[in-house]
Amino acid sequence: MRTDAFALRHIGPRETDLQHMLQTIGVESIEQLVYETLPDDIRLKAPLNLDPAMTEYEFANHIQELGKKNKVFKSYIGLGYHPTIVPAPIQRNIFENPGWYTAYTPYQAEIAQGRLEAILNFQTTVIELTGMEIANASLLDEGTAAAEAMALLFDVRTRDQKKNNTNKFFVSEEILPQTLSILQTRSTPIGIELVVGNHETFDFSNEFFGAILQYPGKYGQVNDYSAFVAKAKENEIKVAFAADILSLAALTSPGEMGAAVVVGTTQRFGVPMGYGGPHAAFFATKDEYKRSMPGRIIGVSIDVNGNRALRMALGTREQHIKREKATSNICTAQVLLAVMAGMYAVYHGPKGLQYIAGKVHASAVTAAEALNKLGVFQTNTAYFDTILVKANAQKVKGIAEKNEVNFYYVDVDTIAISFNETTSITDINQIIAIFAEATGKETFTVSELTEASQLPASLERKSSFLTHDVFNNHHSESQIMRYIKKLERKDLSLNHSMISLGSCTMKLNAASEMLPLSMPNWNSIHPFAPVEQAEGYITMLKKLEQQLNVITGFAGTTLQPNSGAQGEYAGLMAIRAYHLSRNESHRNVCLIPSSAHGTNPASAAMAGMKIIVTKTTPEGNIDVEDLREKAIEHKDDLSCLMVTYPSTHGVFESSIIEITKLIHDNGGLVYMDGANMNAQVGLTNPATIGADVCHLNLHKTFAIPHGGGGPGVGPICVNEKLVPFLPTNPILKVGGEQAITAISSAPYGSALVCLISYGYITMMGAEGLKSATEHAILNANYMKSRFEGHYPILYTGECGRAAHEMILDCRSFKENGIEVGDIAKRLMDYGFHAPTVSFPVAGTLMIEPTESEDLAELDRFCDALISIRKEIEAATADDKNNVLKNAPHTLAMLTTDNWDFPYTREKAAYPLEYIAENKFWPSVRRVDDAYGDRNLVCSCAPIEAYMEN
């Protein structure tokens, strides 16, 4: 075996396993299997035109050399991004730990209690610092969270406001520029009119339903908004705040001022800037708005024994129920980063956060006082961390950059300087020296921070926060290390066993892809730093865009969308802009198959489109005749078709080229959902099937880890006609010549984790990528063959093959009293996370093994499900006390003195021999979802506070 070939390390099955696997499937070669799986008319005729694959060692050297082209200057740019100190135990034990970064979204609560507790800590931090009643498990970034706040306030308008079509939304001119750009993007398609202005001169007209304020303002001004909010409330105008999380340790909370929604980013809570992301945004609101709240909420419930148990509540279901009526298309969060930010609060505690906030404020005041002595006057009347000074910007810029320092240059004679927790006395003296040189005056030094405050006395925080034990008991490194480990042991991740989630592609996240994320030359760059300081980033990102262009067959790519749902929205907005450019704004009909993921119709609705649902056949394919009928019926207004390929049912539909031609012939474009791209790479591509735009899930196909439910990256790749409309950014120009406004806050979205996909593609090369796809198809069909005779398989291709995933039909087991959820819970006893449950068909399991699982692991999983099938056969409809209904079984159950079950302890915990070697114990019994819905608690209150009487 070649020890330096990365593809051989990434792909699971060994050469010696292939004959057995092929024989089990009933084919002679992988080539024959692929021929029987993919329609021949969409096969690529030539290999992907990519550079030869690098070895892991070559890539490590390459990425280090490329990183040296990034210049890490002292950053005082601000605008929502700040240098921060990542506590070493959090970096080592969470950020760099596959036990945390390879976990999946906690849909299976019993094996995710550690992550759920960590997110609950995050929610509690947000609730208490913002002064609000409920918070979610994070959003994508501050700008998109602000857009979600606008959409929520639009949704919860009064009955009269809806009746009168009240549609104006006030935006303070203090708002961050990138946030304004996103608000512009998101408002227009859904009929919201933005009015940007000065909050002091706002007229509170009844034409407005809502407003958003920046706290502190973009250049640091701190305003007391209490009177504004009170006047707005009198006029039934609900107010959102975009707030700096660290400032809230020192300032009166927005909740105390009467805010309806508070959003922001937790980046400065120990998460690297990473050229723009990923970072966990926060979203907090009032309890009365929880049903309109975007994203996920972690709630506290109980298990069947009445013990405290955490779960995902509410929002996770909304888009799938509401579909085109959903107010948000968000289906993910930034869990890994939220865990880090929440743990930062746990590690430092309330007094630590107050100390950090105080030091940051003192740094700003000390610098301001010193600059005033130089005649460089500070103009904010009150500020927290950002001062606004008057000086010759061009002169200062030249001297500052010579000293490797970045400020934000507002205009020719105005400079904003944002201080942060890394700022030292030495740094302040360097700033003084820069301005002294620029003004031709003699420099001087300061030796200590001032104790003076520039916060208004009326806004100094008086309310307590983070009083719960968890924020006050883990301040030594030993304590935090053990607490993190305790939580990690409660979670099943890829470092324990395969996670075979259909449509989610839980593949290997190789260590060599992950290591660069910890390098300062990559993770310490501000997204609005001058581009000449980010040469390594620009080179890497442009190369990744080119690689994705080659893989998809398209002409252009934007990496800006920072989730798959954002990619859907970006693709549809590009299509919308294309039609507008041709004076065909009436083209607004979007055809969506009934089998589509819930985000598809939600994204289309957000893009202002009219959704027409098309039928699927009993075999699970698109009903071409129904599609033809609807395409022709709506040909004058047809905007696009949204199609997933291979289909949501895991099949390569042979009619795909006919389908895409039908749409084009009727004036529409084709958007391809890239959720199942892992079955395409190197074998076919979206351009070949006739799509015009696709989004890719870099957190699926291209090896970015799921992080327990985020980060994600959802770039869109487009053909030549859509290239001009790729999104831009108000600070750093990117995108096309007729670019739409921003989709996310940073110019390149979550740029830091793009290093992972760049590494994956660069080390795999064309041959490795194609082999990965072939082995994904091989693994799926091997498992399918093993399951046949035990489980009915829904939806196969014309030759009886699955693509890279398959659906097991569990609906008939109801005759034995067994639901698909029982199977999911029982799999935990066998050491596995359940496959995708009841999607896209209720009562089924959708299984996707990926190419990185080896034969032994595939067999372990197959053996587990086949063993469970025998347990199902032994069950009866009247028997509610069986091994499936009682699953999962915890260690506490197994070690109790009393065993009141009609099966043995060994049967419960060790049903197959392999389990004893590496037993994973669920930490709670089956969670009571109904109880959690009735008693929604999403912060760290003790269980006694919400137990039912």
Secondary structure, 3 states (H helix, E strand, C coil): CCCCCHHHHHCCCCHHHHHHHHHHHCCCCHHHHHHHHCCHHHCCCCCCCCCCCCCHHHHHHHHHHHHCCECCCEECCECCECCCCCCHHHHHHHHCCHHHHCCCCCCCHHHEHHHHHHHHHHHHHHHHHHCCCEECCCECCHHHHHHHHHHHHHHCCCHHHHHCCCCEEEEECCCCHHHHHHHHHHHHHHCCEEEEECHHHCCCCCCEEEEEEEECCCCCECCCCHHHHHHHHHCCCEEEEEECCCHHHCECCHHHHCCCEEEEECCCCCCCCHHHCCCCEEEEECHHHHHHCCCCEEEEEEECCCCEEEEEECHHHHHHHHHHHCCCCCCCCCHHHHHHHHHHHHHHHHHHHHHHHHHHHHHHHHHHHHHHHCCCCECCCCECCEEEEECCHHHHHHHHHHCCEECEEEECCEEEEECCCCCCHHHHHHHHHHHHHHHCCCCCCCCCCCCCCCCCHHHECCCCCCCCHHHCCCCCHHHHHHHHHHHHCCECCCCCCCCCECCCCCCCCCHHHHHHHHCHHHHCCCCCCCHHHEHHHHHHHHHHHHHHHHHHCCCEEECCCCCHHHHHHHHHHHHHHHHHHCCCCCCCEEEEECCCCCHHHHHHHHCCCEEEEECECCCCCECHHHHHHHHHHCCCCEEEEEEECCCCCCCCCCCHHHHHHHHHHCCCEEEEEECCHHHCCCCCCHHHHCCCEEEECCCCCCCCCCCCCCCCCCCEEECCCCHHHCCCCCCCCCCCCCCCCCCCCCCCCCHHHHHHHHHHHHHHHHHHHHHHHHHHHHHHHHHHHHHCCCCCEECCCCCCCCCCCEEEECHHHHHHCCCHHHHHHHHHHCCCCCCEECCCCCCEEEECCCCCCCHHHHHHHHHHHHHHHHHHHHCCCCCCCCCCCCCCCCHHHHCCCCCCCCCCHHHHHCCCHHHHHHCCCCCCCCECHHHHHHCCCCCCCCHHHCCCC
